[in-house]
């Protein structure tokens, strides 16, 4: 497995592979790998001849009060895990190479970013769209794999690729969960034992909404109240949003149907922001 740090070197390697007829798969990450990341690498391997994993904590998608400086990192461990998954290249550029002095271009996706996570994190999705546009160009990837836990992010990427006629296939991977249902996230490391138990309220709320909807409660306001009451019954929880949306447009819906997605964002003790989602009717 190669570790490449310079964007020009990454592009040269990718062009060489493409010239030889290889299909290139990309897994964009910010590192500190868990089983969810590794499952994305496996899916990329199933869809491509060569797999690139980018490892870059993107500063322009973090707000002023977010956890950029504290974001977990273990580069050697990540490289070891990627190599075990038979990744061909870990692309780990420096910030100054991705955003050199004088950098002033951003990519913005408008309507779909204005609610859910976008409402509470202004500029976040501009940062995501910009870095992914750069990564797609640098790697020349034929496909890229993203987890569905960051469902709005996946929708934004798909919209951006369609709107800009970017020649890349975007592949979504279902949420990978711990044995007790907690969605895997690099931020889970911030949770102490008590907070880890509290974090299960997200998955439990999703299960409650599914059960009630199956029993015939389809009004999303009623379901949202049940979900809200359950989450707030745990000390230290603060709700960023509870939204029932259409899984394609991400627009809010008033009654549950087969395309309705419940999306959640909850802060625990003010320090850890967790998200989760799932179709209500399965």
DRENVOPA-868762 format. One record per residue: residue in one letter; x, y, z of N, C-alpha, C, CB in turn. Coordinates in pm, whole numbers, always signed. Each point is the difference from the previous one (the first is absolute). Glycine has a CB too. Layout:
<pts>
<"A",<X,Y,Z>,<X,Y,Z>,<X,Y,Z>,<X,Y,Z>>,
...
</pts>
This chain:
<pts>
<"X",<+83,-120,+0>,<-83,+120,+0>,<+87,+125,+0>,<-182,-125,+122>>,
<"X",<+146,+220,-206>,<+73,+126,-8>,<-66,+105,+90>,<+73,-55,-235>>,
<"X",<+8,+143,+290>,<-48,+122,+63>,<+47,+117,-86>,<+4,-104,+236>>,
<"X",<-98,+178,-289>,<+30,+114,-86>,<-51,+126,+68>,<-12,-144,-211>>,
<"X",<+98,+246,+214>,<-37,+124,+69>,<-15,+121,-93>,<+118,-90,+198>>,
<"X",<-57,+85,-313>,<-1,+115,-91>,<-109,-19,-106>,<+249,+37,+38>>,
<"X",<-341,+58,-53>,<-108,-15,-97>,<+46,-34,-141>,<-126,+160,+136>>,
<"X",<+234,-98,-183>,<+49,-29,-134>,<+47,-144,-14>,<+66,+237,-21>>,
<"X",<-4,-291,+126>,<+44,-140,-2>,<-121,-93,-3>,<+211,+62,+125>>,
<"X",<-317,-23,-52>,<-121,-81,+2>,<-63,-5,-139>,<-37,+60,+242>>,
<"X",<+31,+54,-307>,<-58,+5,-134>,<+82,-82,-99>,<-92,+227,+51>>,
<"X",<+223,-219,-41>,<+87,-76,-91>,<-21,-149,+18>,<+170,+185,+7>>,
<"X",<-178,-230,+119>,<-23,-144,+26>,<-135,-43,-57>,<+141,+13,+210>>,
<"X",<-244,+68,-187>,<-134,-35,-46>,<-7,-6,-153>,<-94,+107,+206>>,
<"X",<+162,-16,-272>,<-2,+0,-146>,<+71,-123,-56>,<-5,+251,+1>>,
<"X",<+110,-291,+68>,<+71,-121,-42>,<-90,-123,+11>,<+217,+103,+74>>,
<"X",<-294,-110,+36>,<-92,-114,+18>,<-111,+3,-105>,<+50,-1,+246>>,
<"X",<-103,+119,-271>,<-108,+12,-97>,<+48,-35,-140>,<-106,+177,+141>>,
<"X",<+229,-139,-172>,<+56,-32,-132>,<+14,-149,-20>,<+122,+216,+2>>,
<"X",<-103,-288,+109>,<+8,-145,-8>,<-135,-69,+3>,<+219,+18,+109>>,
<"X",<-325,+60,-108>,<-135,-56,-5>,<-64,-26,+135>,<+67,-100,-210>>,
<"X",<-4,+146,+317>,<-55,-25,+134>,<-110,+99,+34>,<+222,-92,+71>>,
<"X",<-324,+42,-6>,<-107,+82,+55>,<+40,+41,+142>,<-179,-117,-143>>,
<"X",<+167,+245,+173>,<+48,+52,+128>,<-117,+33,+92>,<+205,+92,-114>>,
<"X",<-197,-142,+236>,<-100,+31,+102>,<+60,+86,+108>,<-117,-214,-49>>,
<"X",<+41,+310,+98>,<+45,+93,+103>,<-87,-11,+124>,<+87,+155,-178>>,
<"X",<-23,-158,+295>,<-72,+8,+127>,<+52,+124,+73>,<-31,-254,+14>>,
<"X",<-42,+366,-18>,<+44,+120,+71>,<-25,-14,+150>,<-47,+138,-205>>,
<"X",<+147,-110,+288>,<-15,-10,+145>,<+76,+113,+68>,<-27,-250,-17>>,
<"X",<-2,+265,+146>,<+80,+89,+84>,<+78,-82,+103>,<-169,+186,-33>>,
<"X",<+177,-317,+8>,<+86,-83,+83>,<-64,-49,+128>,<+186,+124,-95>>,
<"X",<-101,-180,+180>,<-38,-69,+124>,<-103,-109,-31>,<+45,+209,+135>>,
<"X",<+3,-307,-212>,<-87,-99,-61>,<-68,-91,+103>,<+147,+7,-199>>,
<"X",<-271,-39,+169>,<-76,-103,+72>,<-60,-94,-103>,<-51,+158,+195>>,
<"X",<-27,-253,-150>,<-54,-102,-90>,<-84,+62,-112>,<+0,-162,+191>>,
<"X",<-65,+275,-163>,<-75,+66,-106>,<+88,+43,-115>,<-160,+77,+170>>,
<"X",<+275,-16,-139>,<+94,+39,-105>,<+49,-124,-77>,<+72,+200,+137>>,
<"X",<-39,-305,-63>,<+55,-119,-65>,<-103,-63,-93>,<+147,-39,+199>>,
<"X",<-274,+45,-162>,<-104,-54,-88>,<-11,+81,-130>,<-126,-83,+202>>,
<"X",<+152,+212,-194>,<+2,+83,-122>,<+114,-42,-91>,<-103,+192,+127>>,
<"X",<+218,-222,-67>,<+115,-45,-79>,<-31,-132,-70>,<+156,+117,+160>>,
<"X",<-224,-206,-91>,<-36,-129,-61>,<-97,+20,-115>,<+36,-114,+220>>,
<"X",<-131,+205,-202>,<-94,+26,-109>,<+73,+62,-119>,<-187,+31,+167>>,
<"X",<+280,+58,-141>,<+77,+59,-110>,<+78,-108,-74>,<+19,+217,+127>>,
<"X",<+38,-309,-54>,<+74,-110,-62>,<-91,-83,-90>,<+156,-6,+197>>,
<"X",<-282,-11,-155>,<-95,-78,-80>,<-40,+71,-128>,<-84,-102,+210>>,
<"X",<+105,+233,-216>,<-41,+78,-116>,<+116,+52,-83>,<-201,+63,+127>>,
<"X",<+323,-91,-85>,<+115,+61,-69>,<+121,-93,+3>,<-85,+228,+62>>,
<"X",<+179,-202,-154>,<+124,-76,-5>,<+105,+57,+94>,<-51,-60,-236>>,
<"X",<+50,+192,+254>,<+94,+68,+88>,<-80,+85,+99>,<+181,+2,-180>>,
<"X",<-139,-4,+305>,<-73,+73,+104>,<+92,+104,+63>,<-145,-200,+45>>,
<"X",<+97,+324,-45>,<+68,+111,+68>,<-84,+39,+121>,<+105,+84,-218>>,
<"X",<-41,-72,+333>,<-65,+54,+118>,<+65,+135,+29>,<-53,-232,+94>>,
<"X",<-26,+338,-100>,<+55,+130,+37>,<-17,+19,+150>,<-53,+97,-230>>,
<"X",<+157,-44,+292>,<+0,+24,+144>,<+37,+147,+20>,<+62,-244,+56>>,
<"X",<-166,+325,-34>,<+22,+144,+7>,<-107,+63,+88>,<+105,+2,-230>>,
<"X",<-64,+55,+342>,<-92,+71,+87>,<-17,+139,-59>,<+69,-133,+208>>,
<"X",<-183,+154,-270>,<-24,+117,-84>,<-39,+123,+84>,<-71,-153,-187>>,
<"X",<+160,+249,+201>,<-28,+111,+92>,<-116,+88,-42>,<+237,-3,+57>>,
<"X",<-265,+12,-187>,<-101,+96,-43>,<-143,-51,+18>,<+166,+87,-162>>,
<"X",<-183,-211,+210>,<-135,-47,+29>,<-32,+7,+149>,<+14,-150,-200>>,
<"X",<+80,+200,+281>,<-20,+16,+144>,<-36,+145,+30>,<+162,-188,+48>>,
<"X",<-259,+207,+41>,<-35,+133,+46>,<+93,+45,+111>,<-238,-41,-63>>,
<"X",<+228,+169,+106>,<+92,+55,+101>,<-11,-67,+136>,<-14,+212,-119>>,
<"X",<-101,-271,+152>,<-17,-62,+132>,<-5,-152,-9>,<-122,+203,+75>>,
<"X",<+173,-259,-185>,<-3,-145,-17>,<+136,-61,+35>,<-175,+24,-180>>,
<"X",<+186,-156,+163>,<+109,-75,+61>,<+118,-26,-93>,<-169,-104,+144>>,
<"X",<+204,+200,-229>,<+112,-22,-93>,<+128,-36,+74>,<-106,+161,-159>>,
<"X",<+144,-82,+257>,<+127,-23,+70>,<+0,-130,+78>,<+30,+246,+15>>,
<"X",<-147,-287,+32>,<-8,-120,+82>,<-37,-124,-79>,<-62,+144,+190>>,
<"X",<+45,-132,-322>,<-46,-114,-79>,<+100,-115,+14>,<-118,+155,-163>>,
<"X",<+69,-276,+196>,<+93,-111,+28>,<+85,-38,-120>,<-163,-84,+166>>,
<"X",<+287,+45,-137>,<+93,-32,-108>,<+98,-108,+45>,<-22,+234,-90>>,
<"X",<+48,-330,+3>,<+103,-102,+23>,<+43,-50,-138>,<-97,-69,+230>>,
<"X",<+187,+142,-292>,<+36,-26,-139>,<+58,-139,-21>,<+41,+243,-27>>,
<"X",<+50,-286,+113>,<+63,-131,-17>,<-103,-112,+12>,<+214,+91,+92>>,
<"X",<-304,-79,+5>,<-105,-101,+16>,<-90,-3,-123>,<+5,+32,+250>>,
<"X",<-42,+86,-300>,<-86,+6,-118>,<+66,-66,-121>,<-101,+211,+89>>,
<"X",<+229,-183,-108>,<+72,-61,-113>,<+4,-152,+13>,<+139,+208,-23>>,
<"X",<-118,-256,+144>,<+4,-144,+23>,<-135,-64,-34>,<+172,+33,+181>>,
<"X",<-280,+30,-136>,<-133,-55,-27>,<-33,+6,-148>,<-74,+70,+227>>,
<"X",<+113,+38,-295>,<-25,+10,-143>,<+77,-106,-78>,<-39,+244,+27>>,
<"X",<+162,-270,+16>,<+80,-102,-67>,<-61,-138,+16>,<+204,+138,+37>>,
<"X",<-259,-165,+81>,<-67,-129,+22>,<-120,-17,-93>,<+75,+6,+239>>,
<"X",<-136,+106,-279>,<-115,-5,-92>,<+45,+4,-146>,<-140,+112,+174>>,
<"X",<+271,-124,-197>,<+57,-5,-135>,<-25,+129,-79>,<-33,-248,+3>>,
<"X",<+31,+360,+69>,<-5,+131,-66>,<+131,+21,-76>,<-155,+93,+180>>,
<"X",<+147,-32,-296>,<+119,+22,-81>,<+76,+126,+41>,<-114,-116,-187>>,
<"X",<+38,+223,+218>,<+64,+127,+35>,<-76,+68,+112>,<+84,+24,-235>>,
<"X",<-12,+25,+334>,<-54,+97,+94>,<+51,+137,-45>,<-10,-169,+195>>,
<"X",<-82,+255,-231>,<+35,+136,-42>,<-21,+93,+119>,<-64,-47,-244>>,
<"X",<+174,+101,+297>,<-5,+80,+122>,<+70,+134,-23>,<-4,-210,+141>>,
<"X",<-62,+301,-209>,<+64,+128,-32>,<+7,+93,+120>,<-81,-25,-232>>,
<"X",<+170,+120,+227>,<+8,+105,+101>,<-103,+108,-31>,<+246,-46,+36>>,
<"X",<-289,+117,+67>,<-98,+106,-19>,<+51,+104,-99>,<-84,-37,+234>>,
<"X",<+212,+73,-222>,<+54,+105,-87>,<+9,-44,-146>,<+128,+86,+196>>,
<"X",<-129,-216,-221>,<-2,-48,-138>,<-142,-2,-57>,<+203,-137,+50>>,
<"X",<-300,+112,+36>,<-140,+2,-46>,<-53,+143,-11>,<-35,-224,+106>>,
<"X",<+80,+309,-15>,<-46,+140,+0>,<+122,+93,+8>,<-220,-66,+111>>,
<"X",<+290,+79,-223>,<+121,+83,+1>,<-34,+148,+20>,<+113,-166,-151>>,
<"X",<-13,+243,+181>,<-18,+142,+23>,<-71,+64,-120>,<+207,+5,+145>>,
<"X",<-308,+73,-116>,<-77,+65,-106>,<-121,-80,-46>,<+209,+105,-70>>,
<"X",<-231,-224,+126>,<-115,-82,-39>,<-129,+76,+25>,<+128,-212,+52>>,
<"X",<-216,+219,-152>,<-121,+80,+17>,<-121,-54,-74>,<+147,+193,+28>>,
<"X",<-143,-319,-67>,<-111,-60,-74>,<-74,-101,+87>,<+124,+34,-216>>,
<"X",<-256,-25,+219>,<-80,-98,+73>,<-111,-52,-90>,<+52,+113,+219>>,
<"X",<-103,-229,-183>,<-113,-61,-70>,<-118,+2,+96>,<+151,-149,-145>>,
<"X",<-264,+200,+100>,<-116,+14,+87>,<-121,-68,-62>,<+90,+216,+89>>,
<"X",<-157,-299,-10>,<-127,-63,-39>,<-107,+66,+84>,<+110,-224,-65>>,
<"X",<-211,+283,+3>,<-85,+94,+73>,<-115,-62,+78>,<+61,+160,-172>>,
<"X",<-170,-192,+108>,<-126,-29,+69>,<+9,-118,+96>,<-116,+92,-196>>,
<"X",<+177,-200,+154>,<+1,-123,+78>,<+85,+10,+126>,<-36,-124,-211>>,
<"X",<+116,+230,+221>,<+89,+16,+116>,<-55,+96,+105>,<+190,-47,-152>>,
<"X",<-310,+99,+132>,<-47,+109,+86>,<-68,-45,+128>,<-26,+129,-204>>,
<"X",<-1,-258,+219>,<-66,-48,+122>,<+78,-118,+54>,<-226,+80,-82>>,
<"X",<+170,-152,+179>,<+68,-111,+66>,<+137,+48,+50>,<-122,-171,-147>>,
<"X",<+228,+100,+115>,<+133,+39,+50>,<+44,+136,-54>,<+59,-241,+16>>,
<"X",<-105,+276,-136>,<+40,+126,-59>,<-52,+120,+76>,<+7,-114,-216>>,
<"X",<-123,+101,+280>,<-58,+112,+72>,<+84,+40,+121>,<-225,-75,-76>>,
<"X",<+287,-24,+139>,<+77,+25,+122>,<+149,+14,-27>,<-172,-125,+126>>,
<"X",<+214,+97,-249>,<+142,+2,-32>,<+23,+80,-129>,<+32,-225,+114>>,
<"X",<-49,+357,-109>,<+16,+81,-122>,<+139,-16,-59>,<-166,+163,+89>>,
<"X",<+169,-184,-219>,<+126,-17,-72>,<+54,-141,-1>,<+48,+230,+61>>,
<"X",<-107,-318,+20>,<+51,-137,+10>,<-2,-71,-135>,<-79,-9,+237>>,
<"X",<-36,+13,-304>,<-12,-75,-124>,<+75,+65,-116>,<-220,-81,+79>>,
<"X",<+244,+212,-71>,<+90,+61,-98>,<+140,-60,+14>,<-135,+215,+5>>,
<"X",<+178,-234,+119>,<+130,-61,+24>,<+6,-143,-50>,<+27,+146,+197>>,
<"X",<-136,-222,-173>,<-6,-138,-47>,<+3,-6,-153>,<-130,-62,+205>>,
<"X",<+44,+143,-268>,<-8,-1,-147>,<+132,+42,-64>,<-244,+49,+16>>,
<"X",<+311,+48,+45>,<+126,+48,-56>,<+109,-105,+9>,<-63,+232,+63>>,
<"X",<+79,-293,+54>,<+108,-98,+14>,<-27,-124,-85>,<+44,+84,+231>>,
<"X",<-170,-124,-244>,<-29,-119,-81>,<+20,+28,-148>,<-163,-77,+174>>,
<"X",<+128,+196,-218>,<+27,+37,-140>,<+150,-11,-28>,<-200,+154,-2>>,
<"X",<+281,-104,+95>,<+145,-9,-16>,<+46,-146,+0>,<+24,+224,+112>>,
<"X",<-75,-304,-19>,<+42,-141,+9>,<-41,-77,-126>,<-20,+11,+250>>,
<"X",<-98,+16,-302>,<-43,-68,-122>,<+95,+34,-116>,<-240,+6,+80>>,
<"X",<+280,+120,-90>,<+91,+41,-108>,<+140,-58,+22>,<-133,+212,-31>>,
<"X",<+183,-206,+153>,<+136,-45,+28>,<+16,-149,-24>,<+23,+183,+167>>,
<"X",<-123,-262,-125>,<+12,-146,-9>,<-51,-56,-132>,<-24,-9,+246>>,
<"X",<-57,+85,-320>,<-58,-52,-123>,<-86,-123,+24>,<+194,+89,-122>>,
<"X",<-257,-97,+240>,<-74,-120,+37>,<-120,-23,-92>,<+74,+32,+236>>,
<"X",<-100,-159,-263>,<-118,-38,-77>,<-122,-16,+89>,<+147,-114,-165>>,
<"X",<-123,+82,+293>,<-109,-12,+96>,<+51,+43,+137>,<-106,-189,-133>>,
<"X",<+14,+229,+218>,<+33,+38,+137>,<-107,-54,+92>,<+121,+209,-77>>,
<"X",<-80,-255,+195>,<-91,-66,+93>,<-15,+85,+125>,<+65,-227,-88>>,
<"X",<-192,+246,+130>,<-30,+80,+118>,<-101,-74,+87>,<+46,+213,-127>>,
<"X",<-37,-193,+257>,<-93,-62,+92>,<-131,+77,+7>,<+192,-88,+131>>,
<"X",<-301,+16,-107>,<-132,+62,+8>,<-28,+61,+137>,<-77,-163,-170>>,
<"X",<+167,+145,+266>,<-21,+68,+130>,<-4,+150,-21>,<+116,-188,+122>>,
<"X",<-26,+240,-204>,<-2,+142,-38>,<-89,+14,-123>,<+235,+40,+95>>,
<"X",<-366,-61,-73>,<-91,-13,-112>,<-12,+130,-80>,<-125,-172,+130>>,
<"X",<+119,+284,-59>,<-9,+128,-72>,<+126,+24,-83>,<-147,+91,+182>>,
<"X",<+262,-125,-127>,<+124,+14,-75>,<-5,-81,-129>,<+125,+36,+214>>,
<"X",<-173,-160,-205>,<-10,-85,-118>,<-94,+62,-103>,<+45,-203,+142>>,
<"X",<-157,+258,-95>,<-95,+64,-92>,<+62,+124,-65>,<-191,-85,+140>>,
<"X",<+268,+161,-63>,<+67,+119,-54>,<+101,-40,-108>,<-30,+118,+222>>,
<"X",<+106,-222,-195>,<+101,-46,-96>,<-66,-46,-129>,<+150,-68,+189>>,
<"X",<-258,-9,-177>,<-69,-47,-119>,<-56,+118,-81>,<-58,-214,+119>>,
<"X",<+4,+315,-50>,<-52,+118,-67>,<+113,+74,-72>,<-183,+19,+172>>,
<"X",<+295,-2,-103>,<+114,+71,-58>,<+52,-71,-125>,<+60,+84,+228>>,
<"X",<-47,-215,-220>,<+52,-78,-113>,<-93,+11,-120>,<+111,-158,+160>>,
<"X",<-243,+152,-134>,<-96,+15,-111>,<+8,+141,-58>,<-151,-170,+107>>,
<"X",<+151,+269,-21>,<-5,+139,-48>,<+125,+39,-78>,<-143,+55,+194>>,
<"X",<+259,-109,-155>,<+126,+38,-64>,<+44,-100,-107>,<+64,+113,+212>>,
<"X",<-150,-212,-243>,<+33,-101,-101>,<+134,-67,+29>,<-132,+130,-168>>,
<"X",<+156,-157,+294>,<+125,-65,+39>,<-8,-148,-33>,<+37,+169,+184>>,
<"X",<+63,-219,-252>,<-2,-138,-49>,<+51,-94,+109>,<+35,+79,-237>>,
<"X",<-120,-101,+338>,<+35,-89,+109>,<-127,-65,+54>,<+203,+141,+58>>,
<"X",<-195,-267,-22>,<-114,-71,+58>,<+7,+15,+153>,<-7,-167,-195>>,
<"X",<-101,+212,+256>,<-7,+15,+144>,<-76,-118,+57>,<+9,+252,-17>>,
<"X",<+56,-325,+108>,<-56,-122,+57>,<-24,+20,+149>,<+119,-142,-173>>,
<"X",<-242,+115,+217>,<-32,+11,+141>,<+10,-135,+70>,<-150,+192,-52>>,
<"X",<+199,-189,+175>,<+12,-121,+82>,<-86,+17,+124>,<+236,-45,-84>>,
<"X",<-314,-58,+118>,<-90,+7,+114>,<+76,+25,+130>,<-157,-154,-119>>,
<"X",<+88,+208,+219>,<+61,+34,+128>,<+55,-126,+67>,<-158,+196,+26>>,
<"X",<+279,-185,+23>,<+61,-110,+76>,<-16,+32,+148>,<+169,-52,-187>>,
<"X",<-221,-43,+262>,<-33,+24,+140>,<+77,-92,+94>,<-227,+74,-72>>,
<"X",<+242,-27,+195>,<+50,-85,+106>,<-105,-107,+31>,<+140,+190,+97>>,
<"X",<-104,-291,-18>,<-93,-109,+29>,<-126,+47,+70>,<+195,-151,+15>>,
<"X",<-186,+266,+58>,<-118,+52,+70>,<-77,+103,-82>,<+120,-41,+213>>,
<"X",<-79,+65,-337>,<-74,+88,-88>,<+60,+137,-21>,<-194,-121,+72>>,
<"X",<+291,+162,+8>,<+61,+132,-16>,<+71,+8,-135>,<+27,+23,+250>>,
<"X",<-59,+82,-327>,<+67,+19,-129>,<+148,+28,+23>,<-214,+87,-102>>,
<"X",<+300,-157,+29>,<+143,+18,+16>,<+42,+139,-46>,<+36,-246,-31>>,
<"X",<+50,+310,+111>,<+48,+134,-30>,<+134,+20,+70>,<-236,+88,-26>>,
<"X",<+325,-14,-40>,<+128,+32,+64>,<-22,+81,+127>,<+112,-3,-223>>,
<"X",<-223,+76,+230>,<-27,+84,+118>,<-47,-81,+121>,<-57,+185,-155>>,
<"X",<+23,-312,+135>,<-44,-82,+114>,<+109,-12,+105>,<-150,-126,-153>>,
<"X",<+275,+145,+114>,<+111,-10,+95>,<-9,+108,+107>,<+142,-98,-180>>,
<"X",<-214,+206,+152>,<-13,+109,+97>,<-94,-35,+115>,<+45,+160,-185>>,
<"X",<-126,-265,+169>,<-102,-34,+99>,<+58,-78,+117>,<-169,-3,-183>>,
<"X",<+134,+43,+305>,<+37,-84,+115>,<-107,-110,+13>,<+119,+195,+119>>,
<"X",<-107,-281,-17>,<-89,-116,+10>,<-146,+40,+13>,<+186,-127,+105>>,
<"X",<-213,+228,-24>,<-139,+45,+19>,<-54,+62,-127>,<+46,+38,+242>>,
<"X",<+34,+44,-307>,<-42,+65,-124>,<-19,-101,-112>,<+122,+206,+70>>,
<"X",<-42,-311,-67>,<-14,-106,-101>,<-137,-66,+10>,<+249,-41,+6>>,
<"X",<-298,+20,+115>,<-134,-56,+21>,<-105,+100,-48>,<+82,-136,+198>>,
<"X",<-64,+262,-162>,<-94,+105,-42>,<-9,+7,-153>,<+52,+129,+209>>,
<"X",<+60,-149,-277>,<+3,+11,-146>,<-92,-100,-69>,<+235,+80,+19>>,
<"X",<-271,-186,+51>,<-89,-100,-58>,<-141,+53,-21>,<+137,-176,+109>>,
<"X",<-166,+294,-52>,<-135,+56,-16>,<-31,+31,-146>,<+17,+96,+230>>,
<"X",<+84,-71,-311>,<-27,+28,-142>,<-56,-123,-70>,<+184,+171,+0>>,
<"X",<-114,-282,+14>,<-45,-123,-66>,<-132,-48,+59>,<+238,-62,-48>>,
<"X",<-253,+76,+181>,<-124,-40,+65>,<-117,+83,-51>,<+129,-71,+203>>,
<"X",<-107,+200,-226>,<-104,+87,-51>,<-42,-40,-141>,<+88,+185,+143>>,
<"X",<+9,-222,-223>,<-29,-46,-135>,<-85,-127,+5>,<+215,+101,-84>>,
<"X",<-181,-192,+175>,<-77,-124,+15>,<-142,+30,+47>,<+212,-124,+52>>,
<"X",<-228,+220,+40>,<-133,+38,+48>,<-85,+57,-112>,<+95,+44,+226>>,
<"X",<-36,+45,-306>,<-74,+60,-111>,<-43,-107,-100>,<+129,+214,+29>>,
<"X",<-43,-307,-56>,<-35,-109,-92>,<-114,-84,+54>,<+236,-4,-81>>,
<"X",<-230,-27,+209>,<-104,-82,+62>,<-135,+72,-2>,<+173,-108,+146>>,
<"X",<-173,+236,-111>,<-125,+76,+3>,<-57,+20,-140>,<+79,+116,+207>>,
<"X",<+8,-92,-303>,<-47,+17,-138>,<-59,-130,-53>,<+174,+177,-38>>,
<"X",<-109,-288,+70>,<-52,-130,-43>,<-137,-27,+59>,<+234,-85,-20>>,
<"X",<-257,+138,+142>,<-128,-18,+67>,<-106,+96,-51>,<+122,-79,+201>>,
<"X",<-83,+172,-290>,<-99,+88,-62>,<+15,+147,+31>,<-147,-190,+9>>,
<"X",<+242,+228,+77>,<+21,+142,+29>,<+90,+59,-108>,<-28,-39,+250>>,
<"X",<-30,+113,-342>,<+74,+49,-115>,<+20,+151,+0>,<-91,-190,-126>>,
<"X",<+28,+261,+220>,<+17,+144,+11>,<+140,+30,+54>,<-249,+33,+37>>,
<"X",<+329,+40,-112>,<+140,+20,+40>,<+13,+92,+122>,<+66,-35,-238>>,
<"X",<-162,+126,+260>,<+6,+83,+120>,<-17,-84,+125>,<-90,+194,-130>>,
<"X",<-4,-288,+125>,<-22,-89,+114>,<+123,-87,+24>,<-247,-1,-47>>,
<"X",<+303,-52,-59>,<+119,-84,+14>,<+118,+80,+51>,<-82,-145,-186>>,
<"X",<+97,+267,+137>,<+112,+84,+44>,<-10,+30,+149>,<+14,+101,-228>>,
<"X",<-135,-81,+279>,<-16,+25,+145>,<+42,-121,+81>,<-188,+158,-48>>,
<"X",<+152,-278,+2>,<+39,-122,+70>,<+152,-14,+2>,<-217,-110,-68>>,
<"X",<+278,+135,-46>,<+146,-8,-11>,<+66,+104,+89>,<-21,-86,-235>>,
<"X",<-30,+209,+229>,<+57,+108,+81>,<-9,-32,+150>,<-64,+164,-180>>,
<"X",<-52,-209,+224>,<-19,-30,+142>,<+95,-110,+46>,<-239,+68,-19>>,
<"X",<+259,-167,-68>,<+90,-109,+38>,<+144,+48,+12>,<-151,-161,-115>>,
<"X",<+196,+238,+18>,<+139,+48,+3>,<+24,+90,+121>,<+9,-14,-251>>,
<"X",<-104,+104,+276>,<+18,+95,+110>,<-18,-63,+137>,<-78,+178,-153>>,
<"X",<+31,-303,+157>,<-10,-70,+128>,<+137,-40,+52>,<-226,-84,-65>>,
<"X",<+328,+94,-20>,<+137,-31,+40>,<+69,+130,+40>,<+9,-201,-156>>,
<"X",<+54,+204,+272>,<+67,+124,+44>,<+116,+35,-92>,<-65,-50,+235>>,
<"X",<+81,+180,-259>,<+113,+48,-79>,<-24,-1,-149>,<+142,-81,+178>>,
<"X",<-263,+46,-223>,<-27,-1,-144>,<-55,+134,-45>,<-42,-247,+9>>,
<"X",<+84,+289,-126>,<-48,+123,-62>,<-25,-30,-147>,<+128,+149,+165>>,
<"X",<-248,-123,-212>,<-38,-37,-136>,<+32,+113,-97>,<-181,-148,+90>>,
<"X",<+260,+118,-191>,<+21,+94,-110>,<-118,-5,-96>,<+251,-26,+21>>,
<"X",<-290,-96,-59>,<-120,-13,-83>,<-54,-142,+4>,<+85,+182,-149>>,
<"X",<-215,-190,+131>,<-72,-124,-28>,<-84,+30,-123>,<-6,-79,+247>>,
<"X",<+35,+17,-359>,<-71,+32,-123>,<-41,-127,-74>,<+128,+215,-16>>,
<"X",<-251,-215,-32>,<-48,-104,-89>,<+0,+59,-140>,<-143,-112,+181>>,
<"X",<+225,+55,-270>,<+19,+59,-132>,<-12,-108,-108>,<+149,+177,+98>>,
<"X",<-172,-132,-220>,<+3,-91,-114>,<+145,-39,-26>,<-209,+104,-100>>,
<"X",<+236,-232,+80>,<+138,-47,-10>,<+71,+46,-127>,<-68,-196,+134>>,
<"X",<-8,+245,-234>,<+62,+47,-124>,<+20,+151,+0>,<-105,-192,-119>>,
<"X",<+0,+265,+154>,<+8,+147,-4>,<+48,+59,+132>,<-182,-1,-167>>,
<"X",<+170,-73,+275>,<+28,+45,+137>,<-97,+109,+46>,<+240,-58,-35>>,
<"X",<-352,+74,-34>,<-100,+97,+43>,<-88,-62,+109>,<+1,+108,-229>>,
<"X",<-42,-27,+328>,<-84,-53,+109>,<-132,-56,-52>,<+104,+166,+155>>,
<"X",<-153,-269,-88>,<-129,-59,-34>,<-89,+0,+123>,<+106,-145,-179>>,
<"X",<-238,+147,+155>,<-96,+5,+110>,<-52,-138,+38>,<-64,+226,-75>>,
<"X",<+68,-319,-19>,<-44,-136,+29>,<+104,-99,-52>,<-243,+71,-12>>,
<"X",<+262,-175,+86>,<+99,-102,-34>,<-47,-81,-119>,<+74,-11,+239>>,
<"X",<+19,-12,-332>,<-24,-95,-108>,<+129,-81,-21>,<-172,+154,-112>>,
<"X",<+178,-230,+6>,<+112,-93,-18>,<+134,+71,-27>,<-163,-165,-87>>,
<"X",<+160,+292,+53>,<+126,+73,-26>,<+36,+95,+115>,<-47,-17,-246>>,
<"X",<-22,+7,+358>,<+23,+92,+112>,<+121,-43,+82>,<-245,+52,+7>>,
<"X",<+334,+42,+15>,<+122,-22,+77>,<-8,+81,+128>,<+134,-43,-211>>,
<"X",<-107,-21,+324>,<+14,+73,+126>,<+146,+37,+18>,<-198,-122,+104>>,
<"X",<+226,+249,-88>,<+138,+47,+18>,<+12,+67,+137>,<+29,+33,-251>>,
<"X",<+81,-63,+320>,<+20,+47,+137>,<+139,+59,+17>,<-160,-174,+82>>,
<"X",<+169,+280,-3>,<+129,+53,+44>,<-16,+40,+146>,<+62,+84,-235>>,
<"X",<+21,-141,+320>,<-12,+18,+145>,<+138,+28,+59>,<-202,-153,+9>>,
<"X",<+209,+251,+79>,<+123,+29,+74>,<-11,-63,+138>,<+37,+217,-127>>,
<"X",<+72,-274,+172>,<+4,-63,+132>,<+96,+76,+89>,<-55,-225,-100>>,
<"X",<-1,+279,+207>,<+77,+81,+95>,<+74,+115,-67>,<+24,-201,+142>>,
<"X",<-80,+247,-253>,<+55,+116,-67>,<+131,-22,-73>,<-113,+128,+169>>,
<"X",<+167,-251,-165>,<+134,-18,-56>,<+6,-94,-120>,<+85,+42,+225>>,
<"X",<-184,-129,-239>,<+4,-97,-110>,<-130,+11,-78>,<+150,-157,+133>>,
<"X",<-138,+182,-263>,<-115,+9,-88>,<-9,-127,-82>,<+18,+253,-9>>,
<"X",<-129,-327,+26>,<-19,-126,-70>,<-117,+11,-95>,<+96,-126,+194>>,
<"X",<-87,+57,-307>,<-109,-2,-96>,<-38,-145,-30>,<+76,+220,-99>>,
<"X",<-199,-238,+55>,<-49,-132,-39>,<-118,+20,-93>,<+78,-106,+217>>,
<"X",<-114,+2,-288>,<-116,+9,-89>,<-43,-139,-40>,<+75,+223,-85>>,
<"X",<-194,-231,+27>,<-47,-126,-54>,<-139,+16,-58>,<+140,-122,+166>>,
<"X",<-172,+39,-263>,<-136,-3,-54>,<-94,-45,+111>,<+84,-50,-235>>,
<"X",<-201,+114,+241>,<-94,-31,+107>,<-74,-130,-31>,<-26,+246,+51>>,
<"X",<-17,-262,-173>,<-67,-123,-39>,<+97,-88,-78>,<-224,+118,-6>>,
<"X",<+252,-234,+59>,<+100,-88,-64>,<-67,-117,-69>,<+168,+65,+171>>,
</pts>
